[in-house]
């Protein structure tokens, strides 16, 4: 059986030495197949020639649409190196008899960890204080400390979590360990659970709001100017879910005009972002952005590889 991995670079350092920090060992997957071809990245015009004759396609972000899939009569399986499946035409796969697999719950802890790190960073103003020291301000201080950026304690603060899947629940556990009050919001057009509160009732009560819901028609642009206007002016917004859940133009305006205290994002609508992204083209000191790293701990990558290998081994 032949398999192709179309975008191995999305997994990290797979071409280095096993002794190198961050090395990703693909052998648990490679050893399953008679033939296994790895490509660092695949451009749209390269997809067909690279996939011809493959029984299995493995990919993270390469678009697999009906036009392409209909030209691959030998293709039996698609294995995604992620949880999200939005880059695959699932209807076409069903019509063509192609089975599609993703990997769930491999990055629950690191995603929740980054979300909570953002909460702590806002509370302690770590980034601002580090910048003060590196600018030489502490060295010139007349006293032993600098308190230019007031800090807060997270205990007794209210965390609103939008999305009650594994990641949202893990974040709630972390927050409760720091004596935070946790509220789960009811998602739009979803049945309400006993543990949830209607979203519009709790936005204004939250000191921190963290997004952990899937992207859908109901959640696209969920955080818009109306949502932001309901937040406390000293509240913070965190997104480690999907970029389009937030209307970026509205958030940029809210941050620039102190409608909310700040935001921390690990995802944007387009990745990598365009130069004219409203969150990047102007300086917003109350905004922190990381480049979609929440999922990418070494432990999570190892779980990802092992879960993919388990999926694929069952097909043999």
C-alpha positions as CSV (number, residue, x, y, z in Angstrom):
1,X,0.0,0.0,0.0
2,X,1.3,3.5,-0.9
3,X,0.9,6.6,1.2
4,X,1.9,10.2,0.7
5,X,2.4,12.9,3.3
6,X,1.8,16.2,1.6
7,X,2.9,18.8,4.2
8,X,5.3,17.3,6.7
9,X,6.7,20.7,7.6
10,X,3.5,21.5,9.4
11,X,4.5,18.9,12.0
12,X,7.9,20.5,12.8
13,X,11.5,19.3,12.4
14,X,11.2,15.8,10.7
15,X,14.4,16.0,8.7
16,X,16.9,16.5,11.5
17,X,18.6,14.1,13.9
18,X,16.8,12.2,16.5
19,X,19.0,13.8,19.2
20,X,17.9,17.3,18.2
21,X,15.4,19.2,20.4
22,X,12.1,19.3,18.6
23,X,12.8,16.4,16.2
24,X,9.6,14.7,15.0
25,X,10.0,10.9,14.3
26,X,7.7,9.9,11.4
27,X,8.8,6.2,11.4
28,X,5.7,5.0,13.3
29,X,3.7,6.0,10.2
30,X,6.3,5.3,7.5
31,X,6.8,1.7,8.7
32,X,3.2,0.8,8.1
33,X,3.3,1.2,4.3
34,X,5.1,-0.6,1.5
35,X,5.8,2.8,0.0
36,X,5.7,6.1,1.9
37,X,6.6,9.4,0.2
38,X,7.1,12.5,2.3
39,X,6.9,16.1,0.9
40,X,7.8,19.1,3.0
41,X,5.0,21.2,1.5
42,X,2.7,20.8,-1.5
43,X,1.5,23.7,-3.8
44,X,-2.0,23.4,-5.3
45,X,-0.6,22.7,-8.7
46,X,1.5,19.8,-7.3
47,X,-1.3,18.0,-5.6
48,X,-2.4,15.7,-8.5
49,X,0.9,14.4,-9.6
50,X,2.0,13.7,-6.0
51,X,-1.2,11.9,-5.1
52,X,-1.6,9.8,-8.2
53,X,-1.4,6.1,-7.3
54,X,-1.7,6.7,-3.6
55,X,-4.0,4.6,-1.5
56,X,-3.6,6.9,1.4
57,X,-3.2,10.7,1.6
58,X,-1.9,12.2,4.9
59,X,-2.1,16.0,5.2
60,X,-2.8,18.9,7.5
61,X,-3.7,21.9,5.4
62,X,-3.6,20.9,1.7
63,X,-7.0,21.4,0.1
64,X,-8.5,18.1,-1.1
65,X,-11.5,19.2,-3.1
66,X,-13.9,17.2,-5.4
67,X,-12.0,18.2,-8.6
68,X,-8.8,16.6,-7.2
69,X,-10.4,13.6,-5.5
70,X,-12.3,12.6,-8.6
71,X,-9.0,12.1,-10.4
72,X,-7.6,9.7,-7.8
73,X,-9.4,6.4,-8.4
74,X,-6.9,4.4,-6.3
75,X,-7.4,6.6,-3.2
76,X,-9.1,4.8,-0.3
77,X,-8.2,6.8,2.8
78,X,-7.4,10.3,4.0
79,X,-5.7,10.8,7.3
80,X,-5.6,14.4,8.6
81,X,-2.8,15.3,10.9
82,X,-5.2,17.5,13.0
83,X,-8.7,17.5,14.4
84,X,-10.2,20.0,12.0
85,X,-11.5,18.6,8.7
86,X,-12.5,21.8,6.8
87,X,-9.8,21.4,4.1
88,X,-11.4,18.2,2.8
89,X,-14.6,18.0,0.7
90,X,-16.3,15.4,3.0
91,X,-19.4,15.1,0.7
92,X,-17.2,14.3,-2.3
93,X,-15.3,11.7,-0.2
94,X,-18.6,10.0,0.8
95,X,-19.7,10.0,-2.9
96,X,-16.4,8.5,-4.0
97,X,-16.1,5.9,-1.2
98,X,-13.1,7.6,0.5
99,X,-12.9,7.3,4.2
100,X,-11.5,10.3,6.2
101,X,-9.9,10.2,9.6
102,X,-8.8,12.9,11.9
103,X,-7.1,12.9,15.3
104,X,-9.0,14.1,18.4
105,X,-7.8,15.1,21.9
106,X,-4.1,15.1,21.2
107,X,-3.5,18.7,22.1
108,X,-6.1,19.3,24.9
109,X,-3.6,20.1,27.6
110,X,-1.2,22.4,25.7
111,X,-4.1,24.5,24.2
112,X,-5.6,24.9,27.6
113,X,-2.2,25.6,29.0
114,X,-1.6,28.5,26.6
115,X,-5.0,29.9,27.3
116,X,-4.4,29.9,31.0
117,X,-0.9,31.4,30.5
118,X,-2.5,34.3,28.7
119,X,-4.8,34.8,31.7
120,X,-1.8,34.8,34.0
121,X,0.2,37.1,31.7
122,X,-2.6,39.6,31.7
123,X,-2.9,39.4,35.5
124,X,0.8,39.9,36.2
125,X,1.6,42.0,33.1
126,X,4.7,39.8,32.5
127,X,5.3,41.1,28.9
128,X,5.2,44.7,29.9
129,X,7.4,44.2,33.0
130,X,10.0,42.3,30.9
131,X,10.0,45.1,28.4
132,X,10.6,47.6,31.2
133,X,13.7,45.7,32.4
134,X,15.1,45.3,28.9
135,X,14.6,49.0,28.2
136,X,16.8,49.9,31.2
137,X,14.0,51.4,33.2
138,X,14.5,49.1,36.3
139,X,18.3,49.8,36.3
140,X,17.5,53.5,36.6
141,X,14.8,53.2,39.3
142,X,15.2,55.1,42.5
143,X,13.7,52.2,44.5
144,X,13.9,48.4,44.5
145,X,10.8,47.9,42.3
146,X,8.8,49.2,39.4
147,X,5.0,49.1,39.5
148,X,4.2,51.0,36.3
149,X,1.8,48.3,35.3
150,X,-0.7,47.4,38.1
151,X,-1.1,43.6,38.6
152,X,-4.2,41.7,39.8
153,X,-4.9,38.3,41.4
154,X,-6.9,35.8,39.3
155,X,-8.5,34.4,42.5
156,X,-12.2,35.3,42.6
157,X,-12.1,36.6,39.0
158,X,-14.8,35.3,36.6
159,X,-13.7,33.3,33.6
160,X,-16.3,32.8,30.9
161,X,-15.6,29.8,28.7
162,X,-17.3,29.6,25.3
163,X,-17.1,25.9,24.3
164,X,-17.5,23.0,26.7
165,X,-15.4,20.3,24.9
166,X,-12.3,18.7,26.2
167,X,-10.2,21.9,26.0
168,X,-12.8,24.1,27.7
169,X,-13.2,21.6,30.5
170,X,-9.4,21.3,31.0
171,X,-9.1,25.1,31.2
172,X,-11.9,25.2,33.7
173,X,-10.0,22.7,35.9
174,X,-6.8,24.9,35.7
175,X,-8.8,28.0,36.5
176,X,-10.6,26.5,39.5
177,X,-7.2,25.4,40.9
178,X,-6.4,29.1,41.1
179,X,-9.8,29.9,42.8
180,X,-11.3,31.5,39.7
181,X,-15.1,31.5,39.2
182,X,-15.9,29.6,36.0
183,X,-19.0,30.0,33.8
184,X,-19.7,28.0,30.7
185,X,-21.7,29.8,28.0
186,X,-24.5,28.3,25.9
187,X,-23.4,28.4,22.3
188,X,-25.8,30.2,19.8
189,X,-28.6,27.9,18.5
190,X,-27.5,25.0,20.7
191,X,-29.6,23.3,23.4
192,X,-28.6,24.6,26.8
193,X,-27.0,22.2,29.3
194,X,-27.6,22.3,33.0
195,X,-24.0,23.6,33.5
196,X,-24.4,26.5,31.0
197,X,-25.7,30.0,31.1
198,X,-27.1,31.9,28.0
199,X,-24.2,33.8,26.5
200,X,-25.8,37.2,26.4
201,X,-26.5,37.0,30.1
202,X,-22.9,36.5,31.2
203,X,-20.6,38.5,28.8
204,X,-20.8,41.5,31.0
205,X,-20.0,39.5,34.2
206,X,-16.7,38.1,32.9
207,X,-13.2,39.3,33.7
208,X,-11.7,36.9,31.2
209,X,-13.5,35.3,28.2
210,X,-11.8,32.4,26.5
211,X,-13.0,30.9,23.2
212,X,-12.9,27.1,22.7
213,X,-15.8,26.5,20.4
214,X,-15.7,25.1,16.8
215,X,-16.0,27.4,13.8
216,X,-19.5,27.1,12.3
217,X,-22.1,29.4,10.7
218,X,-23.3,30.1,14.3
219,X,-19.9,31.0,15.7
220,X,-18.3,32.9,12.7
221,X,-18.0,36.6,13.8
222,X,-19.5,35.6,17.1
223,X,-17.2,38.2,18.7
224,X,-18.2,41.4,16.9
225,X,-18.7,45.0,17.9
226,X,-21.9,44.2,19.8
227,X,-20.3,41.4,21.7
228,X,-17.3,43.5,22.6
229,X,-19.5,46.4,23.7
230,X,-21.1,44.1,26.3
231,X,-17.7,43.2,27.8
232,X,-16.4,45.0,30.9
233,X,-13.9,47.7,30.0
234,X,-11.3,45.9,32.2
235,X,-12.0,42.5,30.8
236,X,-9.7,40.4,28.5
237,X,-10.5,38.2,25.5
238,X,-8.6,35.0,24.6
239,X,-8.8,33.0,21.4
240,X,-7.0,29.6,20.9
241,X,-9.9,28.2,18.9
242,X,-10.4,29.5,15.3
243,X,-9.6,32.9,14.0
244,X,-12.9,33.7,12.2
245,X,-14.8,33.4,15.4
246,X,-13.6,37.0,16.0
247,X,-14.4,39.9,13.6
248,X,-10.8,41.2,13.5
249,X,-11.8,44.7,12.3
250,X,-14.2,45.1,15.3
251,X,-11.6,43.8,17.7
252,X,-8.9,46.1,16.4
253,X,-11.3,49.1,17.0
254,X,-12.2,47.9,20.5
255,X,-8.5,47.5,21.5
256,X,-7.5,50.9,20.0
257,X,-10.4,52.6,21.8
258,X,-10.1,50.8,25.1
259,X,-13.5,49.2,24.8
260,X,-11.9,46.2,26.5
261,X,-8.6,45.9,28.4
262,X,-6.8,43.5,26.0
263,X,-6.8,40.4,23.9
264,X,-4.5,37.4,23.4
265,X,-4.8,35.4,20.2
266,X,-3.1,32.2,19.0
267,X,-5.2,32.1,15.8
268,X,-6.2,34.6,13.0
269,X,-8.6,34.4,10.1
270,X,-5.9,33.9,7.5
271,X,-2.7,32.0,8.5
272,X,-0.1,33.1,7.9
273,X,-1.7,36.6,8.2
274,X,-1.8,39.1,5.5
275,X,0.1,42.4,6.0
276,X,-3.1,44.4,6.0
277,X,-4.6,42.5,8.8
278,X,-6.2,45.1,11.0
279,X,-4.8,43.6,14.2
280,X,-1.2,43.8,12.8
281,X,-1.0,47.0,10.7
282,X,-1.4,49.3,13.7
283,X,0.4,49.1,17.0
284,X,-1.9,47.8,19.7
285,X,0.0,47.5,23.0
286,X,-2.9,45.7,24.7
287,X,-2.8,42.8,22.1
288,X,-0.7,39.6,22.3
289,X,-0.5,37.3,19.3
290,X,1.3,34.0,19.0
291,X,1.7,32.1,15.7
292,X,-0.8,29.2,16.1
293,X,1.5,27.4,18.6
294,X,-1.0,26.1,21.2
295,X,-1.3,22.6,19.8
296,X,2.4,22.2,19.2
297,X,4.0,20.9,22.4
298,X,6.4,18.0,21.8
299,X,4.2,15.7,23.9
300,X,1.2,16.7,21.8
301,X,3.1,16.0,18.5
302,X,4.1,12.6,19.9
303,X,0.4,11.8,20.7
304,X,-0.6,13.0,17.3
305,X,1.9,10.7,15.5
306,X,1.0,7.7,17.6
307,X,-2.8,8.2,17.2
308,X,-2.4,8.5,13.4
309,X,-0.3,5.4,13.4
310,X,-3.0,3.6,15.3
311,X,-5.7,4.8,12.9
312,X,-3.7,3.7,9.9
313,X,-2.5,0.4,11.3
314,X,-6.2,-0.7,11.6
315,X,-6.6,-0.2,7.8
316,X,-4.0,-2.7,6.9
